[in-house]
Amino acid sequence: RCIFLSQRKKPKEKKHLQLPELLSDEPKLETLGNREMIVEGCKGIAEYSENLIKLNTGTLIMGFSGEDLLIQSFDNGVAVIKGVIAEITFVT
């Protein structure tokens, strides 16, 4: 015995506007465990040592403390921090 199912038309998909991911001046922080941080929206480096890195984002200062810290890259407002990160602080 065969059963035929009628084919239904799929509803038309609505087109969505592509909006930028970051709409404000607030920084975006992506963590990969406690070994790597990616910070978008950086304006500059306020302090840099192997135990403390402070980044200026314009709206606040983000501090990263830990051991063997280094800024692996800093390009186009994106900083990549590596090391053993123990603490993150935000100062407005």
Summary of the structure (lengths in Angstrom):
residues: 92
radius of gyration: 22.0
end to end distance: 72.6
largest distance: 77.0
contacts: 205
relative contact order: 0.21
helix: 0%
strand: 53%
